Amino acid sequence: MTLLTVPIAGVDNASPRLRLLSIDISGQRFEYVAGQAVMMGPHGAAVRRPFSIACSPERAAETGTLELLIAMEGGSEDLQWASAGALVDIDGPVGTFTFPATIDQSRLLFVAGGTGIAPVRAMLDHALRVHPAESISLPVQHAKERRIRLR
């Protein structure tokens, strides 16, 4: 695993209860597989917590940032310390819930709920880039349950 101290590129409101934390890894070597996580915390903090990486490795290479989707509701995380330019320590990657190296199916179905969408978000982007001819679906539940067909 790699321990890096890097700045936050930005904190965006993804929804009323979710923040998208972008961490600047430009100029750093950080390899991972779609679906993995990092251990992250404010620079110098004694404890780092696991957060799923919410962007594909391809997007991270393009933008120079890692994206973490963090729930603000229910005490999941207090990000008052997080702002553009603040330093964070990240360690990883960690985790085995990953997109398979090879697939032998022509149809892919992704299912997630809550912040569990973070690793699936990374896998979806990776699948769309690497397997563009595949049939990919993500069921979405709103007032009425429906299915979004991505390809």
LINNORGI-V962063 format. One record per residue. RES is the residue in one small letter. PHI is phi in whole degrees, -180 to 180 (999 if undefined). PSI is psi in whole degrees, -180 to 180 (NA if undefined). BURIAL is 1 if it has 16 or more other C-alpha atoms within 10 Angstrom, else 0. Layout:
res = (RES;RES)
phi = (PHI;PHI)
psi = (PSI;PSI)
burial = (BURIAL;BURIAL)
This chain:
res = (m;t;l;l;t;v;p;i;a;g;v;d;n;a;s;p;r;l;r;l;l;s;i;d;i;s;g;q;r;f;e;y;v;a;g;q;a;v;m;m;g;p;h;g;a;a;v;r;r;p;f;s;i;a;c;s;p;e;r;a;a;e;t;g;t;l;e;l;l;i;a;m;e;g;g;s;e;d;l;q;w;a;s;a;g;a;l;v;d;i;d;g;p;v;g;t;f;t;f;p;a;t;i;d;q;s;r;l;l;f;v;a;g;g;t;g;i;a;p;v;r;a;m;l;d;h;a;l;r;v;h;p;a;e;s;i;s;l;p;v;q;h;a;k;e;r;r;i;r;l;r)
phi = (999;-112;-101;-125;-110;-139;-85;-78;-84;-178;-129;-118;-81;-79;-162;-58;-114;-125;-115;-103;-94;-103;-111;-76;-115;-60;82;-109;-99;-142;-101;-156;-110;-52;112;-76;-128;-128;-93;-138;-166;-57;-55;85;-66;-70;-124;-116;-108;-79;-138;-67;-78;-100;-134;-72;-58;-66;-66;-60;-65;-69;-96;73;-134;-98;-110;-121;-100;-122;-77;-101;-89;75;74;-58;-160;-105;-102;-59;-79;-88;-152;-55;96;-65;-88;-128;-103;-123;-133;153;-81;-132;106;-120;-82;-130;-68;-62;-64;-134;-129;-120;-114;-96;-128;-124;-123;-110;-135;-156;-143;59;-73;-62;-72;-57;-68;-69;-58;-65;-66;-61;-62;-61;-61;-65;-81;-93;-127;-64;-88;-74;-91;-122;-129;-137;-67;-128;-111;-124;-60;-121;-71;-148;-118;-99;-97;-88;-151)
psi = (153;130;122;144;116;158;155;130;-32;159;117;149;106;-30;177;-27;2;138;139;108;119;124;127;111;14;137;-2;151;115;102;138;171;141;125;-18;174;173;156;125;146;169;147;129;-6;147;-26;135;142;154;137;131;140;126;16;152;158;-33;-43;-41;-40;-39;-42;-18;19;150;138;131;129;115;128;136;-15;145;20;17;-46;141;111;26;-29;-16;119;162;130;-22;143;142;154;128;142;134;-164;162;159;151;2;86;162;133;148;-35;149;145;23;151;-7;137;135;124;139;132;161;149;-141;-4;-10;-21;-55;-32;-35;-44;-43;-40;-48;-43;-47;-43;-31;-40;-29;59;-19;-8;158;118;130;148;108;140;135;123;-141;-40;138;136;168;132;126;118;-30;NA)
burial = (0;0;0;1;1;1;1;1;1;1;1;0;0;0;0;0;0;1;1;1;1;1;1;1;1;0;0;0;0;1;0;1;1;1;1;1;1;1;1;1;1;1;1;0;0;0;0;1;0;1;1;1;1;1;1;1;1;1;1;1;1;0;0;1;1;1;1;1;1;1;1;0;0;0;0;0;0;0;0;0;0;1;1;0;0;0;1;1;1;1;1;1;1;1;0;0;0;1;1;0;0;0;0;0;0;0;0;0;0;0;0;0;0;0;1;0;1;1;1;1;1;1;1;1;1;1;1;0;0;0;0;0;0;0;1;1;1;1;0;0;0;0;0;0;0;0;0;0;0;0;0)
